[in-house]
Amino acid sequence: TAGTVLAASSASAAASGAGGFNPGGPIHLVGASPQLRGGISDEVESTNWSGYAGTSGTYTSVSASWTEPTGTCSRGDQYSAFWVGIDGYSSDTVEQTGSEVDCIGRTAEYYAWYEAYPSASVDYSNTVKAGDQFTATVTYEGSNEFSLYLDDITEDWSQTTPVTVSGAARSSAEVIAEAPCCTLFGGILPLTDFGTVNFTGSTVTPTSGSSEDLGSAPGLTEIIMVDNFGRDKDTVSALTPSGSTGQNFSATWVRSS
């Protein structure tokens, strides 16, 4: 599989050629599951998100690190994004930043982006490659202002982007692997075969307290990504400790759609 590094203009062109989409945006919930693991308040199914979210109370920050996975591209156009964010689970805004690997035919294309949904996502022009080590933090600064921080440690660049989102509820904080939306007809796009993505050091900060492990987030919810037939599109591991702070989990690709 070939890999291509995208600048902002070429990423947007590739997306438009496949029908047009923006990574990010709110969750598309389709149901709940009774299969709960220890410490989890809810387990839900979604057609576009997988991972974990704190969904009770309000939040001021969320952080995690991950390794940009390698996209395996065999045919057709496919998309996957990896990010941290505030909002989007039970609200109409999302403040988020992360990376992406898309398959345009047999070519894997890598890039990084941020989004203050409902505004469109914005691609960074910095180099992104498979295997890059990312760290990201979204922080609420007050007065409807957020700071979106993304650091590609491997390529030695970082971006700190201030955004203003009027009326943001800050009602959830999440660490997510995503199948971006949408096709021209509103459907979720096929999920790139990304193998396994490992999220590490995941933490959240509720408004009422200090930074804590993602697994301690109020209303901790595990999110399972499924297709239109209810089949898993990826699997999500249990949360495990990450050294002195934060928690780890992985998402493993199962099917595109």
C-alpha positions in Angstrom: 0.0 0.0 0.0 1.4 3.4 -1.0 1.3 6.3 1.5 0.9 10.0 0.6 1.4 13.0 2.9 -1.4 15.5 2.4 -1.4 19.2 2.7 -4.7 21.0 3.4 -5.6 21.7 -0.2 -5.0 18.1 -1.4 -6.9 16.6 1.5 -9.9 18.7 0.8 -9.7 17.8 -2.9 -9.5 14.1 -2.1 -12.6 14.3 0.1 -14.6 16.3 -2.4 -13.7 13.8 -5.1 -15.2 11.0 -3.0 -18.5 12.8 -2.4 -17.4 15.4 0.2 -17.3 15.0 4.0 -15.9 16.5 7.2 -14.2 14.4 9.8 -15.8 15.0 13.2 -19.3 16.1 14.1 -21.7 14.6 16.7 -22.2 10.9 17.4 -24.8 8.9 15.4 -26.3 6.7 18.1 -28.3 3.6 17.1 -28.9 1.7 20.3 -27.7 0.6 23.7 -26.1 -2.6 24.9 -26.5 -4.3 28.3 -23.0 -5.8 28.2 -21.3 -3.6 30.7 -17.8 -4.0 32.1 -16.6 -2.8 35.5 -16.8 0.9 36.0 -18.8 1.6 32.9 -22.1 3.4 33.3 -23.4 2.7 29.7 -22.4 0.9 26.6 -23.9 2.2 23.4 -23.8 1.5 19.7 -23.0 4.2 17.0 -22.5 4.1 13.3 -19.6 6.6 13.4 -17.8 6.6 16.8 -16.0 4.0 18.9 -14.0 4.5 22.1 -14.9 6.0 25.5 -16.6 9.2 26.7 -17.5 10.9 29.9 -21.2 11.8 29.5 -22.3 13.2 32.8 -21.7 16.7 34.2 -19.5 19.2 32.4 -15.9 19.1 31.3 -13.0 21.5 30.9 -10.4 19.3 29.1 -9.6 16.0 27.6 -6.2 14.5 26.5 -4.8 11.4 24.9 -1.9 10.1 22.8 -1.9 7.7 20.0 0.2 6.3 17.2 -1.0 7.1 13.6 -2.0 3.6 12.2 -1.1 2.3 8.8 -4.0 2.3 6.3 -4.4 -0.9 4.3 -6.0 0.0 1.0 -7.3 -2.6 -1.4 -10.1 -0.9 -3.3 -12.5 2.0 -3.2 -12.4 5.1 -1.0 -12.4 4.7 2.8 -11.9 7.0 5.7 -11.0 6.9 9.4 -10.2 9.6 12.0 -8.7 9.5 15.5 -9.2 12.4 17.9 -10.0 13.9 21.3 -12.9 16.3 21.9 -15.4 18.0 24.1 -19.1 17.8 23.3 -20.9 15.9 20.5 -22.4 13.0 22.6 -25.5 14.8 23.8 -25.0 18.2 22.3 -24.9 19.8 18.8 -21.3 21.1 18.9 -18.0 19.4 19.0 -14.6 20.9 19.7 -12.0 18.4 18.6 -8.6 17.8 17.0 -6.9 14.7 15.6 -5.5 12.8 12.7 -6.8 10.8 9.8 -5.9 8.0 7.4 -8.0 7.7 4.2 -7.8 5.3 1.3 -8.2 6.9 -2.1 -8.3 3.8 -4.2 -5.2 1.9 -3.3 -3.4 4.9 -1.9 -3.3 5.7 1.9 -3.3 9.4 2.7 -2.5 10.8 6.1 -3.2 14.2 7.6 -4.2 16.1 10.7 -7.1 18.5 11.4 -9.3 20.3 13.9 -12.9 21.1 14.0 -15.3 23.4 15.9 -18.5 21.8 14.7 -20.9 22.9 13.2 -18.2 24.8 11.4 -16.3 22.7 8.8 -13.1 20.9 9.7 -9.8 22.5 8.8 -6.8 20.4 7.7 -3.3 21.3 8.9 -0.7 21.5 6.2 1.9 19.7 8.4 3.4 16.4 7.4 1.8 13.3 8.8 3.0 9.7 8.3 2.0 6.3 9.5 3.7 5.5 12.8 3.8 9.2 14.0 3.3 9.7 17.7 0.5 12.2 18.5 -0.6 13.9 21.7 -3.8 16.0 21.7 -5.6 18.1 24.3 -8.8 20.1 24.0 -9.2 22.7 26.8 -12.1 25.1 27.7 -10.6 28.5 28.4 -13.9 30.2 29.4 -16.3 32.7 27.7 -17.1 30.1 24.9 -13.4 29.8 23.9 -11.5 26.6 23.5 -7.8 25.7 22.8 -7.2 22.8 20.5 -3.6 21.4 20.8 -2.2 18.7 18.6 1.5 17.6 18.7 3.1 15.3 16.2 6.1 14.3 18.2 7.7 12.2 15.4 7.6 15.0 12.8 8.4 17.7 15.4 5.5 20.0 14.8 2.6 21.1 16.9 -0.5 23.3 16.5 -2.4 25.3 19.1 -5.7 26.6 17.6 -8.1 28.9 19.5 -11.8 28.5 18.6 -14.9 30.2 19.8 -18.1 28.1 20.0 -21.2 29.9 21.2 -23.4 27.9 23.5 -21.2 24.9 23.8 -22.6 22.6 26.5 -19.4 20.9 27.4 -21.6 17.9 28.4 -19.2 15.2 27.3 -15.5 14.5 26.8 -14.3 11.7 24.5 -11.4 9.8 23.0 -12.6 8.4 19.6 -11.9 6.4 16.5 -14.4 7.5 13.8 -15.9 6.6 10.5 -16.4 10.2 9.1 -19.7 11.4 7.8 -21.2 11.9 5.2 -21.9 10.8 1.7 -24.0 12.9 -0.6 -27.0 11.0 0.7 -26.1 11.5 4.4 -24.7 8.1 5.1 -21.5 7.2 7.1 -18.4 6.7 4.9 -16.7 3.3 4.7 -14.1 2.8 7.5 -10.4 2.5 6.4 -8.7 -0.7 7.5 -6.5 0.9 10.1 -5.5 -2.3 11.8 -5.2 -1.3 15.5 -4.9 2.2 16.9 -3.6 2.4 20.5 -4.8 5.3 22.7 -2.6 6.0 25.8 -2.6 8.4 28.7 -6.3 9.3 28.3 -7.5 11.8 30.9 -10.4 14.1 31.4 -11.0 17.1 33.7 -14.6 17.6 34.9 -15.5 21.2 35.7 -16.0 20.3 39.3 -12.6 18.7 39.8 -9.0 18.1 38.7 -7.6 16.0 35.9 -8.3 12.3 36.3 -8.2 9.0 34.4 -10.7 8.6 31.6 -12.1 5.6 33.4 -13.0 7.8 36.3 -15.1 10.2 34.1 -18.6 10.8 35.4 -21.1 8.8 33.3 -18.3 6.7 31.6 -19.7 5.3 28.4 -18.1 2.7 26.1 -19.0 3.3 22.4 -19.1 0.4 19.9 -19.1 1.2 16.2 -21.6 -0.9 14.1 -22.8 -1.0 10.6 -26.4 -0.8 9.3 -26.8 -4.5 10.1 -25.7 -4.1 13.7 -22.3 -5.8 13.1 -19.2 -4.5 14.7 -17.0 -2.3 12.5 -14.3 -2.4 15.1 -13.7 -3.7 18.6 -12.7 -1.6 21.6 -10.6 -3.0 24.4 -11.1 -2.5 28.1 -9.4 0.5 29.8 -6.1 -0.3 31.5 -3.7 1.9 33.6 -1.2 4.0 31.8 1.7 4.4 34.2 1.3 7.3 36.7 -1.6 9.0 34.9 -4.2 8.3 32.3 -5.6 5.1 30.8 -5.0 3.1 27.7 -7.3 1.3 25.2 -7.2 0.2 21.6 -9.6 0.0 18.7 -9.2 -2.7 16.1 -10.7 -2.6 12.7 -13.2 -5.4 11.7 -15.0 -4.2 8.5 -15.4 -1.1 6.4 -19.2 -1.0 6.4 
